[in-house]
Amino acid sequence: MQLEELIAKVSRLPEFRQQEVMDFVTFLEQRYGQAQPPEEQQLDWSEQQFRAMSIEQAMRDTEAEPDLYSEDDLREKWQ
């Protein structure tokens, strides 16, 4: 993929999705770095690293979502 094509595709995304792309690129930079020679770069994510990134992305912006339920909606409360 050419850089120009990537830029065009990302620019068509909503701003919050562009931020996700930026976060992922930052993650890749931290993961693989530019200072390491290719033979020293880690080629695969560990299960723990993948889970952490996946959870991070899944929980992104959930604080801004409205609460759909309150305690009044509970049928049973556990002590």
Summary of the structure (lengths in Angstrom):
residues: 79
radius of gyration: 19.1
end to end distance: 55.8
largest distance: 58.5
contacts: 114
relative contact order: 0.07
helix: 62%
strand: 0%
